[in-house]
Amino acid sequence: MITCDQSDYLEIACLYRIPIALNWPDGRRVEGIPLDTGYNEHREECLLMDLGAGPQWVVMEGALGMTALEENRHFAHVGFG
């Protein structure tokens, strides 16, 4: 579960369109530009991301963290959980 503080960093990433990588314990990695936060049709917490082939909802369940792929003044890495 993502805390309010961690959610703030997701919102910052969306606001400034900071390219990020999301990582999961099973080794899955998703890279793209975050566009918005929200919930999918199953009410799962998601991040709408531009993954190069158009926007897609990425389910955040179990994500370990978010890493900025470009230097910025807001964050370099945010751990979840």
C-alpha positions in Angstrom: 0.0 0.0 0.0 1.2 3.5 -0.9 1.1 6.1 1.9 0.0 9.7 1.5 3.5 10.9 1.5 4.5 8.5 -1.2 1.4 9.4 -3.2 2.5 13.0 -3.1 5.7 12.0 -5.0 3.6 10.2 -7.6 1.5 13.4 -8.0 4.8 15.5 -8.4 6.0 13.0 -11.1 2.7 13.5 -12.9 2.6 17.2 -12.6 6.2 17.7 -13.9 6.0 14.7 -16.3 9.2 13.3 -14.8 10.2 10.0 -16.6 10.2 7.2 -14.0 10.8 3.5 -13.6 8.6 1.5 -11.3 10.0 -1.8 -9.9 8.4 -4.9 -8.4 9.9 -7.7 -6.3 9.5 -10.2 -9.1 11.9 -8.1 -11.3 9.2 -6.5 -13.4 10.1 -2.9 -14.4 7.9 -0.4 -16.1 9.4 2.8 -17.5 7.5 5.8 -18.8 6.1 9.2 -18.2 3.4 9.4 -15.5 0.3 11.3 -16.5 -2.3 10.8 -13.6 -3.2 8.7 -10.6 -6.5 6.9 -10.2 -8.2 3.6 -10.0 -9.0 1.0 -12.7 -12.4 -0.7 -13.1 -11.4 -3.2 -10.4 -10.8 -0.3 -7.9 -7.0 -1.0 -7.9 -4.7 2.0 -7.3 -3.1 2.8 -10.6 -0.8 5.2 -12.3 -1.7 6.3 -15.8 1.6 6.3 -17.8 2.7 7.0 -21.3 4.7 3.9 -22.1 5.5 5.0 -25.7 2.5 3.2 -27.3 -0.1 5.5 -25.6 -1.4 5.9 -22.1 -1.9 2.8 -20.0 -3.1 2.2 -16.4 -0.3 0.5 -14.4 -1.5 -1.2 -11.2 0.7 -0.1 -8.3 -0.1 -3.1 -6.1 3.2 -4.5 -4.7 5.5 -1.9 -6.3 8.7 -1.6 -4.4 9.5 2.0 -5.5 9.8 4.7 -8.1 13.1 6.0 -9.6 13.4 9.2 -11.6 15.0 8.6 -15.0 16.0 12.3 -15.3 17.6 14.5 -12.7 15.1 16.8 -11.0 14.9 18.8 -7.8 12.0 16.8 -6.3 13.2 13.2 -5.9 15.7 10.6 -7.1 14.1 7.5 -5.6 10.9 6.8 -3.5 10.5 3.5 -1.8 6.9 2.1 -1.3 5.6 -0.2 1.3 
